[in-house]
Amino acid sequence: MKHALVTGSCVRTGRAIALRLAHDGWHVCIHGKPGSAQAAEDTAKACRGAWGTASVHLADISDLAGCQKLSDSIDLPSLELLVHNVGIYATGPLLETDPSTWDRILSTNLTAPFHLTRMLAPLMGPGSSIVTLGYVGISKLPGTTRTGAYSISKTALLSLTKCLALELGPRGIRVNMVSPGQLENSVDLPADIEKRVPLGRAGRVDEIADIVAWLASDQASYVTGQDLEVAGGLMMALRGQ
């Protein structure tokens, strides 16, 4: 049996990824904050009902101690997939971002994936995969006045993804990013989304989960260091077109 850790997998996209992997027969380590025990147990139960197995791991990974706690709880012979899904999203002008919010966004969205990869990579061998979650357009290094701190954290995460792909490649470990666009459950989904996206609709969390599962499969055995946009063509056109 293959083993996966999906951070932030109690709800939303993380839950969909966990369920998709369980459907494929994986053992999934469900992660959530200490206050999300019930949601984590519900997701684990659903995973077990999907022909997989699951365990629950509660930790606040916004600091080093929390990352260490999560890492120490992964009592497995091996880890074939590490999905850095958890992330904090905040809107507002960059220079109006509260310093504590800035620190928490950077520590959760960027520093936690670094710490967890460093701690858990010894469990990973040839054929293993690490997947980070970005957002559409990140590879173009966009600037924004609406989600500055979040954008900076994810842009840096893409750089981390590529650096890890180079460093872990000789060990047979692949590292890629999946970048969603506007999803059906996005907190800021535009009312006219069908006019903004070439494919005419918002994305679904199961579509993100399918790509993560594909990256973890042998079908993607020669794919690493890539940012795969799953966004229906959002932001594909030049500005003004």
Secondary structure as the mmCIF struct_conf table of DSSP 4:
data_model
#
loop_
_struct_conf.conf_type_id
_struct_conf.id
_struct_conf.beg_label_comp_id
_struct_conf.beg_label_asym_id
_struct_conf.beg_label_seq_id
_struct_conf.end_label_comp_id
_struct_conf.end_label_asym_id
_struct_conf.end_label_seq_id
STRN STRN1 HIS A 3 VAL A 6
TURN_TY1_P TURN_TY1_P1 THR A 7 GLY A 8
BEND BEND1 CYS A 10 VAL A 11
HELX_RH_AL_P HELX_RH_AL_P1 ARG A 12 HIS A 23
TURN_TY1_P TURN_TY1_P2 ASP A 24 GLY A 25
STRN STRN2 HIS A 27 GLY A 32
HELX_RH_3T_P HELX_RH_3T_P1 PRO A 34 SER A 36
HELX_RH_AL_P HELX_RH_AL_P2 ALA A 37 GLY A 49
TURN_TY1_P TURN_TY1_P3 ALA A 50 TRP A 51
STRN STRN3 THR A 53 LEU A 58
TURN_TY1_P TURN_TY1_P4 ILE A 61 SER A 62
BEND BEND2 ASP A 63 ASP A 63
HELX_RH_AL_P HELX_RH_AL_P3 LEU A 64 SER A 73
BEND BEND3 PRO A 77 PRO A 77
BEND BEND4 GLU A 80 GLU A 80
STRN STRN4 LEU A 81 HIS A 84
STRN STRN5 GLY A 92 GLY A 92
HELX_RH_3T_P HELX_RH_3T_P2 LEU A 94 GLU A 96
BEND BEND5 THR A 97 THR A 97
HELX_RH_AL_P HELX_RH_AL_P4 PRO A 99 LEU A 106
HELX_RH_PI_P HELX_RH_PI_P1 SER A 107 THR A 111
HELX_RH_AL_P HELX_RH_AL_P5 ALA A 112 LEU A 120
HELX_RH_3T_P HELX_RH_3T_P3 ALA A 121 LEU A 123
TURN_TY1_P TURN_TY1_P5 PRO A 126 GLY A 127
STRN STRN6 SER A 129 LEU A 133
TURN_TY1_P TURN_TY1_P6 VAL A 136 GLY A 137
HELX_RH_3T_P HELX_RH_3T_P4 ILE A 138 LYS A 140
BEND BEND6 THR A 145 ARG A 146
STRN STRN7 THR A 147 THR A 147
HELX_RH_AL_P HELX_RH_AL_P6 GLY A 148 LEU A 168
HELX_RH_3T_P HELX_RH_3T_P5 GLY A 169 ARG A 171
TURN_TY1_P TURN_TY1_P7 GLY A 172 GLY A 172
STRN STRN8 ARG A 174 PRO A 180
BEND BEND7 GLN A 182 GLN A 182
STRN STRN9 LEU A 183 LEU A 183
TURN_TY1_P TURN_TY1_P8 GLU A 184 ASN A 185
TURN_TY1_P TURN_TY1_P9 VAL A 187 ASP A 188
TURN_TY1_P TURN_TY1_P10 ALA A 191 ASP A 192
HELX_RH_AL_P HELX_RH_AL_P7 ILE A 193 ARG A 196
BEND BEND8 VAL A 197 VAL A 197
TURN_TY1_P TURN_TY1_P11 PRO A 198 LEU A 199
BEND BEND9 GLY A 200 ARG A 201
STRN STRN10 GLY A 203 GLY A 203
HELX_RH_AL_P HELX_RH_AL_P8 VAL A 205 LEU A 215
TURN_TY1_P TURN_TY1_P12 ALA A 216 ALA A 216
BEND BEND10 SER A 217 SER A 217
HELX_RH_3T_P HELX_RH_3T_P6 ASP A 218 ALA A 220
TURN_TY1_P TURN_TY1_P13 SER A 221 TYR A 222
BEND BEND11 GLY A 225 GLY A 225
STRN STRN11 ASP A 227 VAL A 230
BEND BEND12 ALA A 231 ALA A 231
TURN_TY1_P TURN_TY1_P14 GLY A 232 MET A 235
BEND BEND13 ALA A 237 ALA A 237
HELX_LH_PP_P HELX_LH_PP_P1 LEU A 238 LEU A 238
TURN_TY1_P TURN_TY1_P15 ARG A 239 GLY A 240
#
